[in-house]
Amino acid sequence: MGQYLSRLWEEPSPKKIADKCRDPEETIAWVEERLSASGLKVFRELKRIDKGRLGIPVYISLYDVEGQLVTGNYKQMGKGATDILSRASALMELVERFSLFSYVKKMQAEPLRPLSQVPEALSPAELLESLDDPEGDMRGRAYVERLLPEVPFQFTPALAVAEGRRRALPFFWFWILYEYNGSAAGNTYSEAAVQATCELIERHVSALSHRLRTPMPEIRRESIAGEGDRLCRCFERLGIRLWIRDMTYGMPAPTVAAMALDPSTYPHRSEIVYASGTGTTPERALIRTLTEIAQLAGDFDTEGKYLESALPKFGDLTEASYVVEKAGEMDLSELPDISAPDHREELARLASELRERGYHLYLVDIAHPRLELPAVYAVIPGALFRERTRISPLYHLARVVALYLPRERALPLLRRMVEEAPPRYYTWAYLGGLLSEEGEGEGAVSALRRALELSPEPADRPAVYAHLAEALLRAGKPSEALRAAEEGLSWEEFPELWNLVGRARFRLGEYEEALTAFFRAVELNPASVVDLANIGWCLKEMGLPEEARGFFENALALDPTLQMAREGLRWCEEAVRKEESHV
């Protein structure tokens, strides 16, 4: 930890261009050298993907084989006001995610220690600050606060920035809330830390705005100058409408939100794009927002759809009425400015002002040991993030235990929760899921049916039915599993439920019906290699080896390690050889 404190506070980080302490050309050369020297197959190439219509460059960085295996993705997107800044951003995004997901895998192997036995750990009360309980369940909260000291976690060292001291964070308590949000790589640790902190502030105010759904102050267009003005003109010359709003909501760093609509291509070739950005200066916040819109919009001329994240997607301007309307006007310069010549000073200001507002900033060093490129993970307990942080303490504890503890540690805790805590569907559902994985079919089915009796939230009900269908399949009851999966589909269409319908039909010998279900699963999730292989097995049972072979090959092209696809392909090859030998 001493080395980490030294890295963070003592390494100079004077700002040079676009809030970075190195020229982007220098950053790219340095990062590519480190990637090459590591010997890891992480990075393949940078590729520009915009059409040039908007005039704001968008790049992606493509992972090599090891990068894909670690992150589960094949690309990262970058944004920047110029070509070289966008390239540098895309490369740093790749470093950030690879470093983070490598760290997550490392944390999964860390020893477990009860909260009460880690002197520097956050207290139960501090952990509960990270949750915004929509149920107001005081009994459940009190129970969790009593139980938490006994719960084992994987702990990571973290810097409490405002206090300048070491703390220990139960990593997966926060990971399940934030995932990759709040991670950043940079030329220095403090540069990365400022970016990561600003990202969490942006997520917080975005969630707050989405909950309030009230008009925000408009940023006067005539008050925007410099690079921000140039970017605005990129939209305006195409006739794209821009709504630019102040979304700061009293936080220390300014946040600018913007919504864009291209009347010439909407809705047949474009969407309404709504984004926000936080920076240490108002102009930097605006630039981040406009380049984010460019990254999402596909030049406002595409068949693709962007995925919403911190902010909602609007189908029309009626849905976006609270953004179209305005609560007064203000100049861009009226937003807060906490910038400084050096990132170290900016980070200190951010941490101090967050503490004044009741928030504590923690930073985790996630740099990959073989890359030796600065990367951090920021945590701000109490910061909002859409619906992810809107969860009861008992629900959150149950899912952390079920998802991140070994079963031999998780099962006794979940059994204790269902016996001692107020009865809630989610504790029974997680218990049922783990019992199913342990092969305790009857216990799993009983627990999951109890979960359904406790009236799950509509959004969770399909998942409970999916767990029940899985447990029934494992218990050798395909007809009952089919009914459970179809009941789940009556609530919402998930690819996992179609997979379960297909597996149940297959077990019942209904191969054509199973084939239809697996095709629908792939239609909803084209990356589902298991369902591609399942299609192959259906075709095999229907006596169509040539057709089956193509699906097994497609599955193996996506996942060469998939054993069920390998076995299916071997059967196809043997069937073809036998047929040829009979000719």
C-alpha positions as CSV (number, residue, x, y, z in Angstrom):
1,M,0.0,0.0,0.0
2,G,2.9,2.3,0.6
3,Q,4.0,2.0,-3.0
4,Y,0.5,2.7,-4.1
5,L,0.3,5.9,-2.0
6,S,3.6,7.0,-3.4
7,R,2.4,6.4,-7.0
8,L,-0.8,8.3,-6.5
9,W,0.4,11.4,-4.6
10,E,4.0,11.9,-5.3
11,E,4.2,11.3,-9.1
12,P,3.8,14.7,-10.8
13,S,0.9,14.9,-13.3
14,P,0.9,18.3,-14.9
15,K,-1.8,18.7,-17.5
16,K,-0.7,19.3,-21.1
17,I,-3.6,18.8,-23.5
18,A,-7.2,17.9,-23.2
19,D,-6.8,17.3,-19.4
20,K,-4.0,14.8,-20.1
21,C,-0.4,15.0,-19.0
22,R,1.0,13.6,-22.2
23,D,0.4,14.4,-25.9
24,P,-1.8,11.7,-27.4
25,E,0.9,10.6,-29.8
26,E,3.2,10.0,-26.9
27,T,0.5,8.1,-25.0
28,I,-0.2,5.8,-27.9
29,A,3.5,5.0,-28.5
30,W,4.1,4.4,-24.8
31,V,1.0,2.2,-24.3
32,E,1.7,0.2,-27.5
33,E,5.3,-0.4,-26.3
34,R,4.1,-1.6,-22.9
35,L,1.5,-3.9,-24.5
36,S,4.1,-5.4,-26.8
37,A,6.7,-5.8,-24.0
38,S,4.2,-7.6,-21.7
39,G,4.2,-10.6,-24.0
40,L,0.4,-10.8,-23.6
41,K,-1.9,-11.0,-26.6
42,V,-4.1,-8.2,-25.5
43,F,-4.3,-5.7,-28.3
44,R,-4.7,-6.2,-32.1
45,E,-5.4,-2.8,-33.7
46,L,-7.1,0.5,-33.7
47,K,-9.9,1.1,-36.2
48,R,-11.9,4.2,-37.1
49,I,-15.6,3.3,-37.4
50,D,-17.5,6.6,-38.0
51,K,-18.5,7.5,-41.5
52,G,-17.2,11.1,-41.3
53,R,-20.7,12.5,-41.7
54,L,-20.7,14.2,-38.3
55,G,-17.0,15.1,-38.4
56,I,-16.2,13.8,-34.9
57,P,-13.9,10.8,-35.1
58,V,-14.8,7.5,-33.3
59,Y,-12.3,4.7,-32.9
60,I,-12.5,1.2,-31.5
61,S,-9.6,-0.8,-30.2
62,L,-9.7,-4.5,-31.0
63,Y,-8.6,-7.1,-28.5
64,D,-6.4,-10.0,-29.4
65,V,-7.1,-13.5,-28.1
66,E,-6.1,-13.0,-24.4
67,G,-7.9,-9.7,-24.2
68,Q,-11.1,-11.4,-25.5
69,L,-10.8,-14.3,-23.0
70,V,-10.3,-12.0,-20.0
71,T,-12.9,-9.3,-20.8
72,G,-15.5,-11.4,-22.7
73,N,-15.5,-8.7,-25.4
74,Y,-13.7,-8.1,-28.7
75,K,-13.6,-4.3,-28.8
76,Q,-13.6,-1.0,-26.8
77,M,-14.8,2.4,-28.1
78,G,-12.9,5.6,-27.6
79,K,-14.0,9.2,-27.9
80,G,-12.2,12.5,-28.5
81,A,-12.6,15.8,-30.1
82,T,-9.8,15.1,-32.7
83,D,-8.6,12.0,-34.5
84,I,-5.5,11.5,-32.4
85,L,-7.4,12.0,-29.1
86,S,-10.0,9.5,-30.1
87,R,-7.3,6.9,-31.0
88,A,-5.6,7.4,-27.6
89,S,-8.9,7.1,-25.8
90,A,-9.8,3.9,-27.5
91,L,-6.4,2.4,-26.6
92,M,-6.7,3.5,-23.0
93,E,-10.2,2.1,-22.8
94,L,-8.8,-1.3,-23.8
95,V,-6.1,-1.1,-21.1
96,E,-8.7,0.0,-18.5
97,R,-11.0,-2.9,-19.2
98,F,-8.3,-5.6,-19.5
99,S,-6.7,-4.4,-16.3
100,L,-10.1,-4.3,-14.5
101,F,-11.3,-7.7,-15.6
102,S,-7.9,-9.2,-14.8
103,Y,-8.2,-7.8,-11.3
104,V,-11.7,-9.2,-10.9
105,K,-10.4,-12.7,-11.7
106,K,-7.6,-12.2,-9.3
107,M,-10.0,-11.1,-6.6
108,Q,-12.1,-14.3,-7.1
109,A,-9.1,-16.3,-5.9
110,E,-8.4,-14.1,-2.8
111,P,-8.9,-15.7,0.7
112,L,-12.2,-15.0,2.5
113,R,-12.1,-13.2,5.8
114,P,-15.1,-12.2,8.0
115,L,-15.7,-8.4,8.0
116,S,-15.2,-8.3,11.8
117,Q,-11.6,-9.7,11.5
118,V,-10.3,-7.1,9.1
119,P,-9.3,-4.0,11.1
120,E,-9.2,-1.6,8.2
121,A,-12.5,-2.8,6.7
122,L,-15.5,-0.5,6.2
123,S,-18.1,-0.9,8.9
124,P,-21.5,-2.5,8.2
125,A,-23.0,1.0,8.4
126,E,-20.6,2.3,5.8
127,L,-21.3,-0.6,3.5
128,L,-25.1,0.0,3.8
129,E,-24.6,3.6,2.7
130,S,-23.9,2.3,-0.8
131,L,-27.5,1.1,-1.1
132,D,-30.7,3.1,-1.8
133,D,-33.4,0.8,-0.3
134,P,-36.6,1.2,-2.3
135,E,-38.5,-1.0,0.2
136,G,-37.6,1.0,3.3
137,D,-37.2,-2.4,5.0
138,M,-35.9,-1.4,8.4
139,R,-36.2,-5.0,9.8
140,G,-34.2,-6.3,6.9
141,R,-31.6,-3.6,7.2
142,A,-31.2,-4.2,10.9
143,Y,-30.8,-7.9,10.3
144,V,-28.2,-7.4,7.6
145,E,-26.3,-5.0,9.9
146,R,-26.1,-7.6,12.6
147,L,-25.1,-10.4,10.2
148,L,-22.5,-8.5,8.1
149,P,-19.6,-8.8,10.7
150,E,-19.8,-12.6,10.3
151,V,-19.9,-12.7,6.5
152,P,-16.7,-13.6,4.7
153,F,-15.6,-11.4,1.8
154,Q,-12.6,-11.1,-0.6
155,F,-11.0,-7.8,0.5
156,T,-8.9,-5.4,-1.5
157,P,-6.7,-2.5,-0.2
158,A,-8.0,0.9,-1.1
159,L,-7.0,4.5,-0.5
160,A,-9.4,6.7,1.4
161,V,-8.4,9.8,-0.6
162,A,-9.6,12.6,1.6
163,E,-8.0,11.0,4.7
164,G,-4.9,9.7,2.9
165,R,-5.1,6.4,4.7
166,R,-5.6,2.7,3.9
167,R,-9.0,1.0,4.1
168,A,-10.1,-2.5,3.1
169,L,-13.1,-2.9,0.7
170,P,-15.1,-6.1,0.3
171,F,-14.6,-6.0,-3.4
172,F,-17.6,-7.8,-4.7
173,W,-20.0,-5.9,-2.5
174,F,-19.2,-2.9,-4.8
175,W,-18.4,-4.8,-8.0
176,I,-22.0,-6.0,-8.3
177,L,-23.2,-2.4,-8.0
178,Y,-20.8,-0.7,-10.3
179,E,-19.2,-3.3,-12.5
180,Y,-16.8,-1.5,-14.9
181,N,-18.2,2.0,-14.0
182,G,-15.6,4.0,-12.1
183,S,-12.6,2.3,-13.7
184,A,-10.0,4.2,-15.7
185,A,-6.5,4.0,-17.1
186,G,-4.3,7.0,-17.6
187,N,-0.8,8.3,-18.1
188,T,-0.5,8.7,-14.3
189,Y,-2.4,7.3,-11.4
190,S,-3.9,10.7,-10.4
191,E,-4.9,11.4,-14.0
192,A,-6.8,8.0,-14.1
193,A,-8.2,8.7,-10.6
194,V,-9.7,12.0,-11.6
195,Q,-11.4,10.5,-14.7
196,A,-12.7,7.5,-12.7
197,T,-14.1,9.8,-10.0
198,C,-15.8,12.1,-12.6
199,E,-17.4,9.0,-14.2
200,L,-19.0,8.0,-10.9
201,I,-20.2,11.6,-10.3
202,E,-21.7,11.5,-13.8
203,R,-23.5,8.2,-13.1
204,H,-24.8,9.7,-9.9
205,V,-26.3,12.8,-11.3
206,S,-27.6,11.0,-14.3
207,A,-29.5,8.6,-12.0
208,L,-30.8,11.5,-10.0
209,S,-32.1,13.3,-13.1
210,H,-33.8,10.1,-14.3
211,R,-35.5,9.7,-10.9
212,L,-36.6,13.3,-10.7
213,R,-37.6,13.7,-14.3
214,T,-37.8,17.5,-13.9
215,P,-36.5,20.2,-16.3
216,M,-32.9,21.3,-16.0
217,P,-31.3,24.7,-16.7
218,E,-30.4,25.3,-20.4
219,I,-26.9,26.2,-21.3
220,R,-27.0,29.3,-23.5
221,R,-25.5,28.4,-26.9
222,E,-23.8,31.8,-27.2
223,S,-21.9,31.1,-24.0
224,I,-20.1,28.1,-25.6
225,A,-16.7,28.9,-27.1
226,G,-13.5,27.2,-28.1
227,E,-13.5,23.4,-28.7
228,G,-17.1,23.1,-27.4
229,D,-18.3,25.6,-30.0
230,R,-16.5,23.7,-32.7
231,L,-18.1,20.4,-31.7
232,C,-21.6,22.1,-31.5
233,R,-21.1,23.3,-35.1
234,C,-20.4,19.7,-36.3
235,F,-24.0,19.0,-35.3
236,E,-25.5,22.3,-36.4
237,R,-24.2,22.1,-40.0
238,L,-26.2,18.9,-40.5
239,G,-29.3,20.5,-39.0
240,I,-29.1,18.2,-35.9
241,R,-31.1,19.7,-33.0
242,L,-29.2,19.9,-29.7
243,W,-30.7,20.4,-26.2
244,I,-27.8,21.2,-23.8
245,R,-28.5,21.2,-20.0
246,D,-26.8,21.6,-16.7
247,M,-27.0,18.3,-14.8
248,T,-24.6,19.2,-12.0
249,Y,-27.1,18.9,-9.1
250,G,-24.8,20.4,-6.5
251,M,-21.9,18.0,-7.0
252,P,-18.4,19.3,-7.0
253,A,-17.6,18.6,-10.6
254,P,-19.8,20.0,-13.4
255,T,-21.9,17.7,-15.5
256,V,-23.4,18.7,-18.8
257,A,-26.2,16.7,-20.4
258,A,-27.1,16.9,-24.1
259,M,-29.8,15.4,-26.3
260,A,-29.5,15.2,-30.1
261,L,-32.0,14.5,-32.9
262,D,-31.4,14.5,-36.6
263,P,-34.7,15.4,-38.4
264,S,-33.3,14.2,-41.7
265,T,-32.7,10.6,-40.6
266,Y,-34.9,10.1,-37.5
267,P,-36.5,7.7,-37.0
268,H,-35.7,5.5,-40.0
269,R,-31.9,5.8,-39.8
270,S,-31.2,7.3,-36.4
271,E,-32.3,7.6,-32.8
272,I,-32.7,10.3,-30.2
273,V,-29.3,10.2,-28.4
274,Y,-29.1,11.4,-24.8
275,A,-25.8,11.5,-22.9
276,S,-24.0,13.3,-20.1
277,G,-20.4,14.0,-19.2
278,T,-18.5,15.2,-16.2
279,G,-15.2,17.0,-16.1
280,T,-13.2,19.3,-13.9
281,T,-14.2,22.3,-16.1
282,P,-17.5,23.1,-17.7
283,E,-16.0,23.0,-21.2
284,R,-14.4,19.6,-20.5
285,A,-17.8,18.3,-19.3
286,L,-19.4,19.6,-22.5
287,I,-16.8,18.1,-24.7
288,R,-17.1,14.7,-23.0
289,T,-20.9,14.8,-23.6
290,L,-20.8,15.8,-27.3
291,T,-18.1,13.2,-28.1
292,E,-20.1,10.6,-26.2
293,I,-23.1,11.4,-28.4
294,A,-20.9,11.0,-31.5
295,Q,-19.8,7.6,-30.2
296,L,-23.3,6.4,-29.7
297,A,-25.0,7.9,-32.7
298,G,-23.3,6.2,-35.6
299,D,-23.1,9.5,-37.4
300,F,-27.0,9.6,-37.2
301,D,-27.1,7.3,-40.2
302,T,-27.1,3.7,-39.2
303,E,-29.2,0.5,-38.9
304,G,-27.6,-0.1,-35.5
305,K,-29.0,0.7,-32.1
306,Y,-27.0,2.0,-29.2
307,L,-27.4,0.4,-25.7
308,E,-28.6,2.7,-22.9
309,S,-26.4,2.9,-19.8
310,A,-26.6,5.7,-17.3
311,L,-29.4,7.6,-19.0
312,P,-32.6,6.3,-20.7
313,K,-33.3,6.1,-24.4
314,F,-36.3,8.0,-25.6
315,G,-38.6,6.7,-28.3
316,D,-39.9,10.2,-29.1
317,L,-39.7,13.8,-27.8
318,T,-42.8,13.3,-25.7
319,E,-40.9,10.8,-23.6
320,A,-38.1,13.3,-23.4
321,S,-40.3,16.2,-22.4
322,Y,-38.4,16.9,-19.2
323,V,-35.2,17.3,-21.2
324,V,-36.9,19.4,-23.9
325,E,-38.3,21.7,-21.3
326,K,-35.9,23.9,-19.4
327,A,-35.7,25.4,-15.9
328,G,-34.2,28.8,-16.8
329,E,-31.0,29.5,-18.6
330,M,-27.3,29.9,-17.6
331,D,-24.0,30.4,-19.2
332,L,-21.6,27.5,-19.4
333,S,-19.1,29.4,-17.3
334,E,-21.5,29.5,-14.4
335,L,-21.0,25.7,-13.8
336,P,-18.5,24.8,-11.1
337,D,-14.8,24.6,-12.0
338,I,-12.5,22.6,-9.9
339,S,-9.6,22.3,-12.3
340,A,-5.9,22.7,-11.4
341,P,-2.6,22.6,-13.3
342,D,-1.9,19.1,-11.8
343,H,-4.2,16.1,-11.5
344,R,-3.0,15.5,-7.9
345,E,-4.5,18.8,-6.9
346,E,-7.7,18.1,-8.8
347,L,-8.1,14.8,-7.1
348,A,-7.6,16.3,-3.6
349,R,-10.2,18.9,-4.4
350,L,-12.7,16.3,-5.6
351,A,-12.2,14.1,-2.5
352,S,-12.5,17.1,-0.1
353,E,-15.6,18.5,-1.7
354,L,-17.2,15.1,-1.9
355,R,-16.6,14.6,1.8
356,E,-18.2,17.9,2.5
357,R,-21.3,16.5,0.8
358,G,-21.2,13.3,2.8
359,Y,-19.5,11.1,0.3
360,H,-16.1,9.3,0.7
361,L,-13.9,8.5,-2.2
362,Y,-11.9,5.3,-2.3
363,L,-9.4,4.2,-5.0
364,V,-8.1,0.7,-5.8
365,D,-4.9,0.1,-7.7
366,I,-6.0,-2.3,-10.5
367,A,-2.9,-1.9,-12.7
368,H,-2.0,-5.2,-14.5
369,P,1.5,-6.3,-13.2
370,R,2.7,-7.2,-16.7
371,L,1.4,-4.1,-18.4
372,E,2.6,-1.6,-15.7
373,L,0.2,1.0,-16.9
374,P,-1.7,3.1,-14.3
375,A,-5.3,2.0,-13.8
376,V,-7.7,2.6,-10.9
377,Y,-11.1,1.6,-9.7
378,A,-13.1,4.3,-7.8
379,V,-15.7,3.6,-5.2
380,I,-18.0,6.3,-3.7
381,P,-20.5,4.6,-1.3
382,G,-23.9,6.4,-1.6
383,A,-23.4,7.4,-5.2
384,L,-26.4,6.4,-7.3
385,F,-26.3,4.4,-10.5
386,R,-29.6,3.9,-12.2
387,E,-31.5,1.0,-10.7
388,R,-28.3,-0.9,-9.8
389,T,-27.9,0.8,-6.4
390,R,-31.7,0.9,-5.8
391,I,-31.9,-2.4,-3.8
392,S,-32.7,-3.5,-0.3
393,P,-29.7,-4.5,1.9
394,L,-31.1,-8.1,2.4
395,Y,-31.4,-8.6,-1.4
396,H,-27.9,-7.2,-2.0
397,L,-26.3,-9.4,0.6
398,A,-28.1,-12.5,-0.6
399,R,-26.9,-12.0,-4.2
400,V,-23.3,-11.2,-3.1
401,V,-23.2,-14.4,-1.0
402,A,-24.8,-16.5,-3.8
403,L,-22.7,-15.2,-6.6
404,Y,-19.3,-14.7,-5.1
405,L,-18.8,-17.1,-2.2
406,P,-18.0,-20.8,-2.6
407,R,-21.1,-22.9,-2.3
408,E,-19.9,-24.5,0.9
409,R,-19.8,-21.0,2.5
410,A,-22.8,-19.6,0.7
411,L,-25.4,-22.3,1.4
412,P,-25.2,-22.1,5.2
413,L,-25.5,-18.3,5.1
414,L,-28.5,-18.4,2.8
415,R,-30.2,-21.1,4.9
416,R,-29.7,-18.9,7.9
417,M,-31.2,-15.9,6.1
418,V,-34.4,-17.7,5.1
419,E,-34.7,-18.9,8.7
420,E,-33.9,-15.7,10.6
421,A,-34.5,-12.8,8.3
422,P,-37.9,-11.4,7.3
423,P,-39.4,-13.7,4.5
424,R,-38.4,-12.3,1.1
425,Y,-38.6,-14.0,-2.3
426,Y,-35.0,-13.2,-3.2
427,T,-33.4,-15.1,-0.3
428,W,-35.4,-18.2,-1.2
429,A,-34.7,-17.8,-4.9
430,Y,-30.9,-17.6,-4.4
431,L,-31.1,-20.6,-2.0
432,G,-33.0,-22.6,-4.6
433,G,-30.6,-21.7,-7.3
434,L,-27.6,-22.9,-5.3
435,L,-29.4,-26.1,-4.2
436,S,-30.1,-26.9,-7.8
437,E,-26.4,-26.5,-8.7
438,E,-25.6,-28.8,-5.8
439,G,-27.9,-31.5,-7.2
440,E,-30.4,-31.1,-4.3
441,G,-33.4,-31.2,-6.7
442,E,-36.3,-31.5,-4.3
443,G,-34.9,-28.9,-2.0
444,A,-34.3,-26.5,-4.9
445,V,-37.8,-26.9,-6.3
446,S,-39.3,-26.4,-2.9
447,A,-37.2,-23.2,-2.2
448,L,-38.0,-21.8,-5.7
449,R,-41.7,-22.5,-5.3
450,R,-41.6,-20.7,-1.9
451,A,-40.0,-17.8,-3.7
452,L,-42.9,-17.6,-6.1
453,E,-45.4,-17.7,-3.2
454,L,-43.7,-14.6,-1.8
455,S,-44.7,-12.5,-4.8
456,P,-41.5,-11.6,-6.7
457,E,-41.3,-8.2,-8.3
458,P,-42.5,-8.5,-12.0
459,A,-38.9,-7.8,-13.2
460,D,-37.5,-10.7,-11.2
461,R,-40.4,-13.2,-11.7
462,P,-39.0,-14.6,-15.1
463,A,-35.6,-15.3,-13.5
464,V,-37.3,-17.2,-10.6
465,Y,-39.2,-19.3,-13.2
466,A,-35.9,-19.9,-15.1
467,H,-34.3,-21.2,-11.9
468,L,-37.3,-23.4,-11.2
469,A,-37.3,-24.8,-14.7
470,E,-33.5,-25.5,-14.4
471,A,-34.1,-27.3,-11.1
472,L,-36.9,-29.3,-12.5
473,L,-34.8,-30.4,-15.5
474,R,-32.0,-31.4,-13.2
475,A,-34.6,-33.4,-11.1
476,G,-35.6,-35.3,-14.3
477,K,-39.0,-33.6,-14.6
478,P,-39.0,-32.1,-18.2
479,S,-42.8,-31.7,-18.4
480,E,-42.9,-29.6,-15.3
481,A,-39.8,-27.7,-16.4
482,L,-41.5,-26.9,-19.7
483,R,-44.5,-25.5,-17.8
484,A,-42.3,-23.3,-15.6
485,A,-40.3,-21.9,-18.5
486,E,-43.4,-21.1,-20.4
487,E,-44.9,-19.4,-17.4
488,G,-41.7,-17.3,-17.2
489,L,-42.1,-16.4,-20.9
490,S,-45.6,-15.2,-20.2
491,W,-44.0,-12.4,-18.1
492,E,-41.0,-11.5,-20.3
493,E,-39.1,-13.0,-23.2
494,F,-35.6,-14.0,-22.1
495,P,-33.2,-16.1,-24.3
496,E,-32.5,-18.2,-21.2
497,L,-36.1,-19.2,-20.9
498,W,-36.3,-20.2,-24.6
499,N,-33.2,-22.3,-23.9
500,L,-35.0,-24.0,-21.1
501,V,-38.1,-24.6,-23.3
502,G,-35.8,-26.1,-25.9
503,R,-34.0,-28.4,-23.5
504,A,-37.3,-29.6,-22.0
505,R,-38.8,-30.3,-25.4
506,F,-35.6,-32.1,-26.4
507,R,-35.8,-34.3,-23.3
508,L,-39.4,-35.1,-24.2
509,G,-38.3,-36.1,-27.7
510,E,-40.1,-33.1,-29.3
511,Y,-37.2,-32.2,-31.6
512,E,-38.9,-29.9,-34.0
513,E,-40.4,-27.9,-31.2
514,A,-37.1,-27.8,-29.4
515,L,-35.5,-26.6,-32.6
516,T,-37.9,-23.7,-32.8
517,A,-37.2,-22.7,-29.2
518,F,-33.4,-22.8,-29.7
519,F,-33.7,-20.7,-32.9
520,R,-35.6,-18.1,-30.9
521,A,-32.9,-18.1,-28.2
522,V,-30.3,-17.4,-30.8
523,E,-32.4,-14.7,-32.4
524,L,-32.6,-12.9,-29.0
525,N,-28.9,-13.6,-28.2
526,P,-26.8,-14.2,-31.3
527,A,-23.7,-14.8,-29.1
528,S,-25.3,-17.9,-27.5
529,V,-22.9,-20.6,-28.7
530,V,-24.6,-23.2,-26.5
531,D,-27.9,-22.7,-28.3
532,L,-26.1,-22.9,-31.7
533,A,-24.9,-26.3,-30.6
534,N,-28.3,-27.2,-29.3
535,I,-29.7,-26.5,-32.8
536,G,-27.1,-28.9,-34.1
537,W,-28.2,-31.6,-31.7
538,C,-31.8,-31.2,-32.7
539,L,-30.9,-31.5,-36.4
540,K,-28.8,-34.6,-35.5
541,E,-31.8,-36.2,-33.9
542,M,-33.9,-35.3,-36.9
543,G,-31.5,-37.2,-39.1
544,L,-29.9,-34.1,-40.8
545,P,-26.2,-34.5,-40.2
546,E,-25.1,-32.0,-42.9
547,E,-27.3,-29.3,-41.6
548,A,-26.3,-30.1,-38.0
549,R,-22.6,-29.9,-38.9
550,G,-22.9,-26.2,-40.0
551,F,-24.3,-25.2,-36.6
552,F,-21.6,-27.2,-34.7
553,E,-18.9,-25.5,-36.8
554,N,-20.5,-22.0,-36.1
555,A,-20.5,-22.7,-32.4
556,L,-16.9,-23.8,-32.4
557,A,-15.9,-20.7,-34.4
558,L,-17.2,-18.6,-31.5
559,D,-16.0,-20.9,-28.7
560,P,-13.4,-23.6,-29.8
561,T,-13.5,-25.1,-26.3
562,L,-17.3,-26.0,-26.3
563,Q,-17.2,-29.8,-25.7
564,M,-20.9,-30.4,-26.7
565,A,-20.2,-28.8,-30.1
566,R,-17.0,-30.9,-30.6
567,E,-18.9,-34.1,-29.8
568,G,-21.7,-33.1,-32.2
569,L,-19.3,-32.4,-35.0
570,R,-17.5,-35.7,-34.5
571,W,-20.9,-37.5,-34.8
572,C,-21.6,-35.5,-38.0
573,E,-18.3,-36.5,-39.5
574,E,-18.8,-40.1,-38.6
575,A,-22.3,-40.1,-40.0
576,V,-21.1,-38.6,-43.3
577,R,-18.3,-41.2,-43.5
578,K,-20.7,-44.1,-43.0
579,E,-23.0,-42.7,-45.6
580,E,-20.2,-42.4,-48.1
581,S,-18.9,-45.9,-47.4
582,H,-22.4,-47.3,-48.2
583,V,-22.5,-45.5,-51.6
